[in-house]
Amino acid sequence: MKPALFARWLLCVFLLALWHPSPAAPAGAATAPPLRDYVIDRWTSRQGLPHNSLRDLAQTPEGHLWFATWEGLVRYNGLEFEVYGRGTEPSLPDNGVGSLYVDAQGALWLSDSRGNLGRRAADGQWRFWNSGGDWPQALIHAMTMDRQGRMWLLFEGHGLGCLHPDGRFEYFGSSDDVPLRQSFPKMAIDDQDRIWIGGLKGLIYRDAAGRFHRAPAAFGLPPGLAWPYRAPDGTIWIVAGESLYRIRSDAVGRVRQLPGHGHFTAMLQDRRGDLWLGSENRGLLRIGPHGVEYPPAGEMNPPGRIVSLLEDAEGSIWAGANGGLFRLRETLFGRYTRRDGLSGDYVRALLEDRHGHLWVGGANGLDRIGVDGQVRPVALQREVPPSVLSLAETGDGQLWVGSYADGVFQLRDGKTVRRYGPAEGLPAGHIRAIVPADGGGGVWAGTQRGPVLIESGQVRTPRIDGLPQALVTALANIDGALWIGSVEGASVLRDGQVRKVPLETLSGARSVFGFQRIGNDVWIATDRGLYRDRGGTLARVGLEQGLPVDTVFQIVTDRIGNGWISSNRGVLRARMADLDAVADGRLARLPLERYDETDGMPSAQGNGSSAPSMILRRDGTVWLVTAAGVGLVDPQRWRSFRSRAPPPAEIENVMLDGKPFAWRQQAPHDPLPGGSRISVSYAGLSYLLSERIRYRTWLEGLDAGWVERGRQRSVDFVGLPPGDYALHVAAAHPEGAWSEREAVWKFSVAPLWWQRTSVRIGGLLLLALALAGLFRYRLIRYRTRNRRLARLVQQRTQQLQAQTDQLLQADRDKTELLAQLRRQAETFERQAREDALTALPNRRHFDEVLLREFARARRGDRPLCLMILDIDHFKTINDGHSHAVGDKVLREVGQLLATICRASDFAARVGGEEFTMVLADTGIEEALAVGARLRERFASQRDWGGVAGLEVTFSGGLVQLEPTDNAPAEMMRRADEALYDAKTSGRDRICTQ
């Protein structure tokens, strides 16, 4: 070996031996996924924080997270921020919270910008120490507790203080040798009781004897900022400049140099032993088995420095920065996107070949992910890369690629050997599905005009009755049969015969997106959910059975019995046994989980109408295409996620009749008022998808057992009976076990005044006395009523006799009254049909008679005439001789008409000086004769109306029923016209039509 190579080898061995960031992770602890697979969440004042600058983070044993901000102390339960400040209850001395510390008893310590110190015990009780005297009124920007229970306080711009367990306070000021005034807000105590203090001018420590020192030059620390960090395993780390050091006994060794990151401001060693470092303005990094890693560019670059880091009980990493609160959490799903080297994020098809390479087709072309995880683009043509929709591998190892508009590409060893398009007989348009054909070297390709067979360099369109001719969206070769999905449903081609799958009989699926053989069944993904074909018998699992979406693209079963279903609204997971049970009708509703971006998916929108859109790889992982990259999930990892510890339940607050109630401080035997409304809010203290936690409660003393509450986070009780109660609350992750540590609140309810025992006994006695008094009263009343009844019977008998006489008289009166009413009714009837002045029938009676005679004449083909008469110059009579004379003339006309009419004629006054005559069974000649006689009678009468010399004449219009008359109104109209002719011809005449 050459000397230079040997020297490099020794250097590598030395560095590997030196680099042990922490002791090995606990046995069985899985290696953390790459940092690019973490999801990063961010909260600012827009999401409920009172201030965007977070100075410190802590988690108390029950599970709450606590954040120190300049606008108060914040408690977080995974869903809501609760702020404590000067205006809350309890009230803090100052809103500017500087640092946090959780002691061995689970109490939370906090300091503020005025030097005050507070302690919140595990039972929620607060105690405060206020600055003053030797205690500086300055920000306490770091604190820690030693093994003797002494709390050490680092004051910004001052010195170091110590609060003893007995309440004594000591203060240690700065000196020229030890510049405590230039302290940095980091402090740690090692196992030798040395206090290590960060400083802008170098590291400081206080030995067990109480003497302060600068870090010795032997440490080899660079000048300037240096600060300590105590890891969970007790190791003291020193961050100085761009290097990371570790103290072992009294020796300090540099472990890692990280140039180009500026000043580091926060550090954390997680449960796996990986180190996390936050910087002044370069974000966050992690040092672990994957080397030095950084979050994806743009996902976490908080403005200002990262002040503090925390790993919560579930393994998520929290970062408090000047630009808000950040969390990095492991997710169920991993992803490959453009940032990992894919040609584009809009992915349509996936295929794992025989060599374990993964082929990824999308809108920007074709990529191949090798077994080494490297992504390499594959050029299909020299021009712009085609949009890839489908992939298939044939038995001879050739890859077939279907595109959006560029036909089908045939690849061998990653190189395009042939392209099929319209010139080769391939129908133009989309190729959304390709599958190997039986025989080894050919493929079936789904086109916009149905499936075609590409074999031996030839494109052939089968001529088979029933073969779909519409856009093909899915193909599968199962047991020698070709399953074809299109926008018109599903069909099966076997031995040259096509069988239509009757999807429309079960909820009417139209578009088919995928087929999957699972056991002996074929599952079909459609726009109406999943269908199962079992030996030709169909069953369906859709919205009605619990699927949250109509359209699903593909189903893949893993090796532990899960079915993974892709859709436009995330990935669904259900047990295959449950899917079969629902399809069989043995289970009414499908239990399932839905995953989306919050679970690490690059996008909740899975892509369909392309193939394969979801696959199970040889290593057991499930991969799927989405609109923002490739998503992948390891079912074994899902099993570990599912088996994570259930969230501890915690009662958050209690409201009594709508007002806050200090339930933690309630005395054990101090009952709540009876009849109150009790509202209890609770939370499961998990920060991994907190909104999915489910709850159950049991009010011991009322409920017979646990009551499932789903995701409901509160429960109300109104008017509880008096007694002793214990409210139990448990929480669980979806499909997870219930928390063993329940939240329990014991309380009593006092009886209302009427529920007290003494009141009830007194009430019973009063009731007995009341019943006795009531019995005596009713007995006396009974006797009195008997006497009253006898008198009443006698009176009633007399009254009944009188009433009998009255009824007989009333019957006689009724008979007489009925006779009067009959006569009066006849008079009213006559008046309704008779003109009061002339005693002739009126217009109403005339209309009835004319209608009847008109109908009779029509039926019997009989003659019918109608004459209308109008007194000539009647207005002159009224004006010249008075209306009384005019009325007398009208009466005389009526009498004359009544005497002149034959038995079959009908005369009536229809208004004013106008009269009519209906001449039934009379022709026009005979009617004219009647009119002539009438004119003669008018002429022979003298002294009309009792006025000497007064003569009265009339003008008449006479018509006969004609075949063209459709209604009596037609005769009336013609008679009016004839009357008009008589008037205009000189009056005193009868004209006809």
Buried (B, 14 or more C-beta within 10 A) or exposed (E): EEEEEEEEEEEEEEEEEEEEBBEEBEEEEEEBBBBBBBBBBBBBEEEBBBBBBBBBBBBBBBBBBBBBBBBBBBBBBBBEBBBBBEEEEEEBBBBBBBBBBBBEEEBBBBBBBBBBBBBBBEEEEBEBBEBEEEBBBBBBBBBBBBEEEBBBBBBBEBBBBBBEEEEEBBBBBBEEEBBBBBBBBBBBBBEEBBBBBBBEBBBBBBEEEEEBEBBEEEBEBEEEBBBBBBBEEEBBBBBBBBBBBBBEEEEBEBBBEBEEBBBBBBBBBBBBBBBBBBBBBBBBBBBBEBEBBBBBEEBBBBEBBBBBBBBBBBBBBBBBBBBBBBBBBBBBBBBBBBBBBBBBBBBBBBBBBEEEBBBBBBBBBBBBBEEEEEBEBBEBBEEEBBBBBBBBBBEEEBBBBBBBEBBBBBBEEBEBEEBBBEEBEBBEBBBBBBBBBEEEBBBBBBBBBBBBBBBEEEBEBBEEEEBBBBBBBBBBBBEEBBBBBBBBBBBBBEEEEBEEBEBEEBBEBEBBBBBBBBEEBBBBBBBBBBBBBBEEEBBBBBEEBBBEBBBBBBBBBBEEEBBBBBBBBBBBBBBBEBBBBBBEEEBEEBEBBBBBBBBBBBBBBBBBBBBBBBBBBEEEBBBBBBBBBBBBBBBBBBEEBBEBBBBBBBBBBBBBEEEEBEBEEBEEEEBBEBBBEBBBBBBBBBBBBBEBBBBBBBBEBEEEEEEEBEEEBBBEBEEBEBEEBEBBBBBBBBEBEBBEBBBEBBBBBBBBEEBBEEEEEEEEEEEEEEEEEEEEEEEEEEEEEEEEEEEEEEEEEEEEEEEEEEEEEEEEEEEEEEEEEEEEEEEEEEEEBBBEEBEBBBBEBBBEBBEBBBEEBBEEEBBBBBBBBBBBBBEEBBEEBEEEBBBBBBBBBBEBBEEBBEEEBBBBBBEEBBBBBBBBBBBBEBBBEBBEEBBEEBEEBEEBBEBEEBBBEBBBBBBBBEEEBEEBEBBBBBBBBBBBBBBEEEBBBBBBB
